[in-house]
Amino acid sequence: MNLRKITSLTLMFVMIIMSYTGIMLFISPPGRIANWSNWKLFGLSKDNYAHIHSIFMVLFIIMTLIHVFYNWKPLTSYMKNSAKQMILFTKEMIVSIVLVLVFLIGTIFFVPPFSTFLDFGNGVKNSWEKEYGSAPYAHAELSSLKMFVKKMGYDFEKTQEILKTNNINFKTTQSLNQIGDNNSLSPQFIYNLLRKNFEKAGEETIQLTGMGRKTISEVAKTLRLSDAELISKLKALGIEAKEDEKFREVVEKYDMSPMSVIEKLGYKKPE
């Protein structure tokens, strides 16, 4: 067998797989949504994609080192002039360094077109929330059933009855994640089941997580207000805002947090 050929072919397959998992991670929903809804794409969860990407990164590094070893002479020849003299900063090397620096600095300082590309990715990520929804509070899926019921203000005894009636196996000390995994359900499904039984007709819990990442217009929609109504309410609190501005960026100008402003508007997150 030819190790040089094996290395090159392995690198090709690794780059294909890492490119694929990188794209999936780029468009996947934030963890708070993925974990809450048991999000999957083509049969794999966000954690699956992250694990594959990380493991293949190790294989990529190993294969790259071997590849460099076998191709050391061709690589060093790129740094020689027509007289075969070694020159580190050839024209090609300078162009390569500049290209890398442009991408690195552009990403760090979030300037177009890099910021445009990243904003597109964030838009795709956050769009999943419309389809899957989000938890009623941060990391609700990690709360034990007993703690979750307490935070939501649900009756503990009735909660157990509802779960038993729906043939859901559980222990009150288990997290919603654990109960979901044991019953092939998502934490979101369990929450929706309880919510339907406890909330009165016409009432619906407003999910207040992830508000800082949304634009003013998106926050208004979440709070079931028009853009004008929310902007007017914010102005009454001394906050000037526009529809397309990020909620977090707006309120932090006034030394406030997104949740503190939400509470000032009359909304209350689960305790």
Secondary structure, 3 states (H helix, E strand, C coil): CCHHHHHHHHHHHHHHHHHHHHHHHHHCCCHHHHHHHCCEECCEEHHHHHHHHHHHHHHHHHHHHHHHHHCHHHHHHCCECCCCCECCCCHHHHHHHHHHHHHHHHHHCCCCCHHHHHHHHHHHHHHHHHHHCCCCCCCHHHCEHHHHHHHHCCCHHHHHHHHHHCCCCCCCCCEHHHHHHHCCCCHHHHHHHHHHHHCCCCCCCCCCCCHHHCEHHHHHHHCCCCHHHHHHHHHHCCCCCCCCCEHHHHHHCCCCCHHHHHHHCCCCCCC
